[in-house]
């Protein structure tokens, strides 16, 4: 493992949600400083307010104006917007959305310039962040375009389960048309590369779920399995990949068959994320596979209903930071070899 600690940027997300709370709680454990140098992209004013709410005032932050001033022994904070803002935990405001984008934009710039090694994104509100500069369904799509990648994959990760999705943030009525043999093959290839490069699995085993109930019941409940998914699996197998399916989604998770595989590829968002969050909500991580950089996030949203109440769990954020460090170090090892 590399002796140089990764520099991990953490964007604050919507400051009226639980992003500031889970970030502060995760970083208040000094063990994090042994693993990485954290850099929060956000606001000292926002963090100061939440430190008071969370009784973390004795824990100090290190404000800096730019990335070249950070300290490897401190939790660093870069101000990304005008401090003259109103902080309203639990409220949806336009300025919170714009501030979330400013933090994201500055962190991505530092990432593109290789000033930081990885980025962990706290939750945004997909509505109030929209602007002329941000017209995306979420973080995944923004990073995919920002780094000029043809295809990426939203991969949910926990200790015993990894779930990717062929189609992400699109309406359910659009899923059927979006599922093609070419798209499935592309997503599986991104997944296989990530499992090898970022998780150190030399011969990964991947399970694909069917689109229809009972995986189509041999055409009785739909033909996508026979006409699209199975041909994609066969083509991937012919190239020596350990890819299996399509499996009926309900029975696959109900019998815990996922434990036999290194990752599962679902056909659409809720098909994959509902079982994942049922099994691993507290410690689940969202990882964007297929990028030249490392990006993780907690697998939950802004949770306005509990913002500022000191009840949000930092487990997912902490695990997202740990995973970012692990993948940076894994990639460094591969380069060294």
VOPAGU-2260 file (C-alpha; in pm, 1 decimal, decimal comma):
REM VOPAGU-2260
SITE   aa  ch    i         X         Y         Z
SITE  UNK   A    0       0,0       0,0       0,0
SITE  UNK   A    1     118,7     351,8     -82,3
SITE  UNK   A    2     263,1     543,0     212,0
SITE  UNK   A    3     121,7     870,2      78,9
SITE  UNK   A    4    -222,5     939,5     223,1
SITE  UNK   A    5    -491,0    1010,8     -35,8
SITE  UNK   A    6    -627,4    1366,1     -41,1
SITE  UNK   A    7   -1005,5    1324,3     -33,2
SITE  UNK   A    8   -1237,4    1609,7    -128,2
SITE  UNK   A    9   -1580,4    1607,7      36,6
SITE  UNK   A   10   -1856,4    1825,1    -110,1
SITE  UNK   A   11   -2108,5    1949,3     144,3
SITE  UNK   A   12   -2419,8    1895,7     -67,5
SITE  UNK   A   13   -2740,8    2077,3      22,4
SITE  UNK   A   14   -2652,0    2251,8     349,5
SITE  UNK   A   15   -3014,6    2242,3     466,8
SITE  UNK   A   16   -3009,4    1862,8     450,3
SITE  UNK   A   17   -2807,0    1615,1     655,6
SITE  UNK   A   18   -2488,7    1652,3     447,7
SITE  UNK   A   19   -2309,2    1883,4     693,1
SITE  UNK   A   20   -2414,2    1667,6     989,0
SITE  UNK   A   21   -2297,8    1332,0     851,4
SITE  UNK   A   22   -1977,6    1492,0     719,5
SITE  UNK   A   23   -1886,8    1642,6    1055,8
SITE  UNK   A   24   -1974,3    1327,3    1247,4
SITE  UNK   A   25   -1774,0    1106,9    1011,6
SITE  UNK   A   26   -1467,7    1330,7    1025,4
SITE  UNK   A   27   -1479,1    1397,2    1400,6
SITE  UNK   A   28   -1315,5    1057,0    1448,8
SITE  UNK   A   29    -943,1    1129,8    1416,8
SITE  UNK   A   30    -882,7     781,3    1276,7
SITE  UNK   A   31    -983,9     927,9     940,7
SITE  UNK   A   32    -673,6    1150,1     947,2
SITE  UNK   A   33    -454,0     840,0     954,8
SITE  UNK   A   34    -611,3     719,9     630,4
SITE  UNK   A   35    -643,3    1040,8     430,6
SITE  UNK   A   36    -623,1    1419,4     423,5
SITE  UNK   A   37    -985,0    1540,2     415,1
SITE  UNK   A   38   -1078,6    1862,2     236,5
SITE  UNK   A   39   -1436,9    1983,6     278,9
SITE  UNK   A   40   -1566,3    2197,1      -6,5
SITE  UNK   A   41   -1836,7    2412,7     146,4
SITE  UNK   A   42   -1853,1    2686,3     406,3
SITE  UNK   A   43   -1696,9    2752,9     745,3
SITE  UNK   A   44   -2014,2    2939,6     846,7
SITE  UNK   A   45   -2234,8    2640,3     768,2
SITE  UNK   A   46   -2005,3    2397,0     945,2
SITE  UNK   A   47   -1974,4    2623,7    1249,1
SITE  UNK   A   48   -2353,7    2633,4    1284,4
SITE  UNK   A   49   -2381,9    2256,9    1264,2
SITE  UNK   A   50   -2091,3    2204,8    1502,5
SITE  UNK   A   51   -2292,0    2396,0    1763,5
SITE  UNK   A   52   -2603,5    2191,6    1692,1
SITE  UNK   A   53   -2404,1    1868,3    1721,7
SITE  UNK   A   54   -2196,1    1970,6    2026,8
SITE  UNK   A   55   -1871,6    1933,7    1832,3
SITE  UNK   A   56   -1737,3    2280,7    1906,4
SITE  UNK   A   57   -1418,7    2152,8    2071,3
SITE  UNK   A   58   -1321,6    1982,8    1746,8
SITE  UNK   A   59   -1137,6    2231,0    1525,5
SITE  UNK   A   60   -1143,9    2276,9    1149,5
SITE  UNK   A   61    -869,4    2424,5     932,8
SITE  UNK   A   62   -1005,5    2694,9     696,3
SITE  UNK   A   63    -795,8    2748,3     382,1
SITE  UNK   A   64    -842,1    2964,5      73,6
SITE  UNK   A   65    -718,0    2708,3    -176,4
SITE  UNK   A   66    -605,6    2348,8    -208,0
SITE  UNK   A   67    -234,3    2434,8    -189,2
SITE  UNK   A   68    -277,2    2553,6     172,8
SITE  UNK   A   69    -418,1    2232,2     321,3
SITE  UNK   A   70    -262,8    2055,3     618,4
SITE  UNK   A   71    -227,0    1673,5     614,7
SITE  UNK   A   72    -284,2    1668,2     991,8
SITE  UNK   A   73    -610,6    1865,0     994,6
SITE  UNK   A   74    -962,7    1856,1     853,7
SITE  UNK   A   75    -946,8    2131,1     592,8
SITE  UNK   A   76   -1231,3    2352,5     471,9
SITE  UNK   A   77   -1240,1    2556,7     150,9
SITE  UNK   A   78   -1508,4    2826,7     131,9
SITE  UNK   A   79   -1689,5    2790,6    -199,4
SITE  UNK   A   80   -1951,5    3064,1    -176,5
SITE  UNK   A   81   -2037,6    3397,1     -17,8
SITE  UNK   A   82   -2082,9    3349,9     355,9
SITE  UNK   A   83   -2383,9    3584,3     360,4
SITE  UNK   A   84   -2640,0    3304,1     338,0
SITE  UNK   A   85   -2931,2    3188,7     550,0
SITE  UNK   A   86   -2902,2    2837,2     688,1
SITE  UNK   A   87   -3243,0    2674,5     739,1
SITE  UNK   A   88   -3215,2    2305,0     827,9
SITE  UNK   A   89   -3500,7    2110,2     673,4
SITE  UNK   A   90   -3597,4    2377,0     420,7
SITE  UNK   A   91   -3559,7    2361,2      42,6
SITE  UNK   A   92   -3406,9    2686,2     -78,4
SITE  UNK   A   93   -3264,6    2805,3    -408,0
SITE  UNK   A   94   -2942,0    2932,3    -253,2
SITE  UNK   A   95   -2873,9    2595,3     -86,5
SITE  UNK   A   96   -2900,4    2430,6    -427,1
SITE  UNK   A   97   -2673,5    2685,5    -593,5
SITE  UNK   A   98   -2422,2    2657,6    -309,3
SITE  UNK   A   99   -2417,7    2279,0    -346,5
SITE  UNK   A  100   -2327,3    2322,5    -712,7
SITE  UNK   A  101   -2050,7    2575,9    -638,6
SITE  UNK   A  102   -1888,1    2330,5    -397,4
SITE  UNK   A  103   -1920,7    2049,0    -649,5
SITE  UNK   A  104   -1778,7    2260,3    -932,4
SITE  UNK   A  105   -1473,0    2369,1    -731,8
SITE  UNK   A  106   -1401,4    2016,0    -613,1
SITE  UNK   A  107   -1430,0    1875,9    -965,2
SITE  UNK   A  108   -1188,5    2140,5   -1091,9
SITE  UNK   A  109    -934,3    2035,6    -828,6
SITE  UNK   A  110    -998,1    1672,9    -919,0
SITE  UNK   A  111    -942,5    1741,6   -1289,2
SITE  UNK   A  112    -617,5    1919,2   -1204,0
SITE  UNK   A  113    -510,1    1621,9    -987,5
SITE  UNK   A  114    -490,8    1832,4    -671,0
SITE  UNK   A  115    -709,1    1578,4    -488,6
SITE  UNK   A  116    -714,9    1199,7    -529,2
SITE  UNK   A  117   -1083,0    1126,3    -477,2
SITE  UNK   A  118   -1416,3    1291,6    -414,5
SITE  UNK   A  119   -1696,2    1201,3    -174,4
SITE  UNK   A  120   -2023,0    1381,4    -241,5
SITE  UNK   A  121   -2278,6    1456,3      29,5
SITE  UNK   A  122   -2643,7    1447,0     -86,7
SITE  UNK   A  123   -2787,8    1711,3    -317,5
SITE  UNK   A  124   -3147,8    1797,5    -397,1
SITE  UNK   A  125   -3187,8    1709,8    -765,3
SITE  UNK   A  126   -3435,7    1996,3    -812,5
SITE  UNK   A  127   -3290,9    2304,8    -647,5
SITE  UNK   A  128   -2941,9    2240,4    -787,6
SITE  UNK   A  129   -3064,4    2268,8   -1145,8
SITE  UNK   A  130   -2925,4    2566,8   -1339,9
SITE  UNK   A  131   -2771,6    2658,3   -1674,4
SITE  UNK   A  132   -2452,7    2483,5   -1559,9
SITE  UNK   A  133   -2615,4    2180,6   -1399,1
SITE  UNK   A  134   -2878,9    2008,9   -1610,3
SITE  UNK   A  135   -2835,5    1652,8   -1491,7
SITE  UNK   A  136   -3046,8    1387,4   -1319,4
SITE  UNK   A  137   -2782,0    1352,0   -1048,9
SITE  UNK   A  138   -2415,5    1332,1    -955,7
SITE  UNK   A  139   -2347,1    1023,4   -1168,5
SITE  UNK   A  140   -2446,7    1191,7   -1493,2
SITE  UNK   A  141   -2256,6    1509,2   -1403,2
SITE  UNK   A  142   -1931,4    1322,1   -1338,0
SITE  UNK   A  143   -1974,4    1112,9   -1652,0
SITE  UNK   A  144   -1987,8    1425,9   -1867,8
SITE  UNK   A  145   -1726,8    1621,1   -1668,8
SITE  UNK   A  146   -1465,9    1351,2   -1730,6
SITE  UNK   A  147   -1560,9    1273,6   -2089,6
SITE  UNK   A  148   -1654,7     912,4   -2025,3
SITE  UNK   A  149   -1864,5     724,9   -2281,0
SITE  UNK   A  150   -2031,9     507,9   -2020,0
SITE  UNK   A  151   -2032,0     482,8   -1641,6
SITE  UNK   A  152   -2222,0     275,4   -1389,8
SITE  UNK   A  153   -2397,5     356,1   -1063,8
SITE  UNK   A  154   -2274,5      80,1    -833,1
SITE  UNK   A  155   -2410,1      41,2    -479,8
SITE  UNK   A  156   -2153,0    -120,3    -252,9
SITE  UNK   A  157   -2155,8    -279,5      91,4
SITE  UNK   A  158   -1941,3    -542,9     259,0
SITE  UNK   A  159   -2144,0    -834,3     124,0
SITE  UNK   A  160   -2326,5    -694,1    -177,6
SITE  UNK   A  161   -2259,6    -488,0    -492,2
SITE  UNK   A  162   -2549,5    -385,4    -715,3
SITE  UNK   A  163   -2529,6    -189,4   -1041,0
SITE  UNK   A  164   -2812,6     -69,9   -1265,3
SITE  UNK   A  165   -2837,7     -72,2   -1644,5
SITE  UNK   A  166   -3077,8     224,4   -1641,7
SITE  UNK   A  167   -3052,3     482,2   -1365,9
SITE  UNK   A  168   -3248,7     801,2   -1311,0
SITE  UNK   A  169   -3514,4     765,5   -1579,4
SITE  UNK   A  170   -3894,8     720,0   -1550,5
SITE  UNK   A  171   -4013,6     360,8   -1526,9
SITE  UNK   A  172   -4208,5     395,9   -1851,9
SITE  UNK   A  173   -3880,5     462,5   -2034,9
SITE  UNK   A  174   -3694,8     158,0   -1904,2
SITE  UNK   A  175   -3819,3     -92,2   -2163,7
SITE  UNK   A  176   -3697,0     114,7   -2459,1
SITE  UNK   A  177   -3366,7     194,8   -2283,9
SITE  UNK   A  178   -3278,3    -173,4   -2232,8
SITE  UNK   A  179   -3074,3    -290,1   -2532,9
SITE  UNK   A  180   -2824,6    -569,0   -2585,8
SITE  UNK   A  181   -2550,2    -313,9   -2655,8
SITE  UNK   A  182   -2625,3    -116,7   -2339,6
SITE  UNK   A  183   -2623,9    -427,2   -2120,6
SITE  UNK   A  184   -2289,6    -538,9   -2264,0
SITE  UNK   A  185   -2141,7    -191,3   -2210,8
SITE  UNK   A  186   -2258,9    -176,7   -1847,3
SITE  UNK   A  187   -2128,6    -525,7   -1774,3
SITE  UNK   A  188   -1790,1    -436,1   -1922,7
SITE  UNK   A  189   -1770,8    -124,8   -1702,4
SITE  UNK   A  190   -1868,2    -337,8   -1401,9
SITE  UNK   A  191   -1612,2    -609,2   -1475,2
SITE  UNK   A  192   -1334,3    -353,3   -1517,0
SITE  UNK   A  193   -1424,3    -189,1   -1184,8
SITE  UNK   A  194   -1435,2    -521,2   -1000,5
SITE  UNK   A  195   -1087,1    -605,3   -1130,3
SITE  UNK   A  196    -921,4    -263,3   -1104,6
SITE  UNK   A  197   -1090,2    -110,2    -801,5
SITE  UNK   A  198   -1183,1    -413,5    -589,9
SITE  UNK   A  199    -898,2    -648,8    -678,0
SITE  UNK   A  200   -1118,1    -938,0    -798,0
SITE  UNK   A  201    -930,1   -1116,5   -1075,8
SITE  UNK   A  202   -1215,0   -1334,5   -1209,9
SITE  UNK   A  203   -1537,4   -1164,6   -1101,5
SITE  UNK   A  204   -1869,5   -1346,6   -1112,8
SITE  UNK   A  205   -2161,4   -1125,8   -1216,7
SITE  UNK   A  206   -2535,3   -1203,4   -1203,8
SITE  UNK   A  207   -2786,2   -1028,2   -1431,0
SITE  UNK   A  208   -3149,0    -989,5   -1329,6
SITE  UNK   A  209   -3441,9   -1022,4   -1567,7
SITE  UNK   A  210   -3660,1    -724,8   -1657,1
SITE  UNK   A  211   -4000,3    -888,4   -1619,5
SITE  UNK   A  212   -4162,7   -1081,9   -1333,1
SITE  UNK   A  213   -4019,0   -1435,2   -1310,9
SITE  UNK   A  214   -3758,9   -1327,4   -1571,0
SITE  UNK   A  215   -4032,0   -1336,6   -1836,5
SITE  UNK   A  216   -4148,6   -1693,8   -1767,0
SITE  UNK   A  217   -4007,1   -1809,8   -2103,3
SITE  UNK   A  218   -4192,1   -1539,1   -2293,0
SITE  UNK   A  219   -4524,5   -1565,9   -2112,1
SITE  UNK   A  220   -4463,2   -1242,0   -1917,6
SITE  UNK   A  221   -4234,7   -1062,6   -2162,5
SITE  UNK   A  222   -3974,3   -1128,5   -2429,4
SITE  UNK   A  223   -3688,3    -902,4   -2321,6
SITE  UNK   A  224   -3507,7   -1184,2   -2143,5
SITE  UNK   A  225   -3507,8   -1407,5   -2452,9
SITE  UNK   A  226   -3449,4   -1136,6   -2712,2
SITE  UNK   A  227   -3213,0    -894,3   -2535,6
SITE  UNK   A  228   -3072,8   -1002,1   -2198,2
SITE  UNK   A  229   -2984,5   -1366,8   -2270,2
SITE  UNK   A  230   -2812,6   -1284,0   -2603,2
SITE  UNK   A  231   -2605,1   -1019,6   -2421,5
SITE  UNK   A  232   -2506,5   -1273,6   -2154,6
SITE  UNK   A  233   -2412,9   -1533,3   -2418,6
SITE  UNK   A  234   -2193,0   -1284,4   -2604,7
SITE  UNK   A  235   -2016,7   -1188,7   -2283,0
SITE  UNK   A  236   -1966,8   -1555,4   -2192,4
SITE  UNK   A  237   -1812,3   -1625,8   -2531,4
SITE  UNK   A  238   -1542,6   -1373,8   -2443,3
SITE  UNK   A  239   -1456,9   -1566,5   -2128,2
SITE  UNK   A  240   -1651,5   -1359,6   -1875,4
SITE  UNK   A  241   -1824,3   -1523,8   -1579,4
SITE  UNK   A  242   -2167,3   -1371,0   -1637,1
SITE  UNK   A  243   -2489,6   -1553,3   -1542,7
SITE  UNK   A  244   -2866,9   -1511,5   -1564,3
SITE  UNK   A  245   -3113,8   -1366,0   -1622,2
SITE  UNK   A  246   -3248,2   -1437,4   -1274,8
SITE  UNK   A  247   -3597,9   -1351,5   -1142,7
SITE  UNK   A  248   -3526,7   -1056,3    -913,3
SITE  UNK   A  249   -3757,6   -1154,8    -627,4
SITE  UNK   A  250   -3636,5   -1512,0    -587,2
SITE  UNK   A  251   -3274,7   -1409,5    -644,0
SITE  UNK   A  252   -3272,0   -1182,5    -340,2
SITE  UNK   A  253   -3522,5   -1386,5    -141,4
SITE  UNK   A  254   -3295,9   -1693,2    -150,7
SITE  UNK   A  255   -2985,9   -1477,0     -92,0
SITE  UNK   A  256   -2837,0   -1601,0    -420,1
SITE  UNK   A  257   -2646,2   -1271,4    -442,1
SITE  UNK   A  258   -2395,9   -1418,2    -198,1
SITE  UNK   A  259   -2267,9   -1646,0    -477,6
SITE  UNK   A  260   -2162,3   -1350,0    -692,7
SITE  UNK   A  261   -1921,6   -1057,4    -675,6
SITE  UNK   A  262   -2181,8    -817,2    -817,6
SITE  UNK   A  263   -2537,9    -802,7    -944,9
SITE  UNK   A  264   -2661,3    -599,1   -1241,6
SITE  UNK   A  265   -3025,4    -491,9   -1218,9
SITE  UNK   A  266   -3217,8    -363,9   -1519,4
SITE  UNK   A  267   -3359,3     -51,0   -1354,6
SITE  UNK   A  268   -3317,6     173,1   -1051,2
SITE  UNK   A  269   -3568,1      40,1    -797,4
SITE  UNK   A  270   -3516,2    -323,6    -895,3
SITE  UNK   A  271   -3161,6    -295,7    -767,2
SITE  UNK   A  272   -3179,1     -24,8    -502,3
SITE  UNK   A  273   -3479,4    -149,6    -304,3
SITE  UNK   A  274   -3316,8    -482,5    -210,0
SITE  UNK   A  275   -2978,0    -317,0    -164,3
SITE  UNK   A  276   -3107,1     -55,1      77,4
SITE  UNK   A  277   -3316,4    -314,8     259,7
SITE  UNK   A  278   -3005,2    -525,1     315,0
SITE  UNK   A  279   -2738,4    -255,3     361,7
SITE  UNK   A  280   -2894,8      87,6     416,2
SITE  UNK   A  281   -2685,8     192,3     716,4
SITE  UNK   A  282   -2347,3     120,0     555,8
SITE  UNK   A  283   -2425,4     132,5     185,2
SITE  UNK   A  284   -2212,6     338,4     -53,3
SITE  UNK   A  285   -2282,9     475,5    -400,8
SITE  UNK   A  286   -1977,6     436,3    -625,0
SITE  UNK   A  287   -1951,6     563,4    -982,0
SITE  UNK   A  288   -1771,2     290,3   -1174,7
SITE  UNK   A  289   -1602,1     358,2   -1506,3
SITE  UNK   A  290   -1453,1     699,9   -1427,5
SITE  UNK   A  291   -1081,6     783,2   -1448,4
SITE  UNK   A  292   -1119,9     933,5   -1099,4
SITE  UNK   A  293   -1260,9     796,2    -773,5
SITE  UNK   A  294   -1605,5     915,5    -667,0
SITE  UNK   A  295   -1817,3     777,4    -383,4
SITE  UNK   A  296   -2111,1     902,0    -178,5
SITE  UNK   A  297   -2341,5     783,0      97,4
SITE  UNK   A  298   -2638,4     593,8     -43,3
SITE  UNK   A  299   -2903,1     818,7     118,5
SITE  UNK   A  300   -3059,1    1153,0      30,9
SITE  UNK   A  301   -3086,9    1494,6     195,9
SITE  UNK   A  302   -3334,5    1369,7     462,7
SITE  UNK   A  303   -3470,3    1719,0     532,2
SITE  UNK   A  304   -3709,4    1578,0     792,2
SITE  UNK   A  305   -3422,1    1505,5    1034,1
SITE  UNK   A  306   -3174,4    1776,8     929,3
SITE  UNK   A  307   -3015,7    1962,2    1219,7
SITE  UNK   A  308   -3166,8    1731,5    1483,1
SITE  UNK   A  309   -2849,5    1533,7    1560,3
SITE  UNK   A  310   -3011,8    1201,5    1473,7
SITE  UNK   A  311   -2866,9    1129,8    1128,4
SITE  UNK   A  312   -2626,3     835,3    1111,7
SITE  UNK   A  313   -2282,9     902,6     965,4
SITE  UNK   A  314   -2215,6     533,4     891,7
SITE  UNK   A  315   -2272,8     555,3     516,7
SITE  UNK   A  316   -2064,1     872,4     482,6
SITE  UNK   A  317   -1779,8     720,5     683,7
SITE  UNK   A  318   -1787,8     404,8     471,2
SITE  UNK   A  319   -1788,2     619,4     155,0
SITE  UNK   A  320   -1467,6     790,4     272,5
SITE  UNK   A  321   -1309,5     454,3     359,0
SITE  UNK   A  322   -1399,8     308,7      18,8
SITE  UNK   A  323   -1260,3     612,2    -164,0
SITE  UNK   A  324    -929,8     565,9      18,7
SITE  UNK   A  325    -925,8     191,9     -51,0
SITE  UNK   A  326    -982,0     238,5    -424,6
SITE  UNK   A  327    -718,7     512,6    -454,7
SITE  UNK   A  328    -468,8     284,5    -283,3
SITE  UNK   A  329    -574,5     -13,5    -497,1
SITE  UNK   A  330    -519,2     183,9    -816,8
SITE  UNK   A  331    -180,0     302,5    -691,3
SITE  UNK   A  332     -75,8     -56,5    -625,6
SITE  UNK   A  333    -172,3    -158,9    -979,1
SITE  UNK   A  334      31,8     128,1   -1125,6
SITE  UNK   A  335     331,8      32,0    -911,6
SITE  UNK   A  336     311,8    -331,4   -1024,8
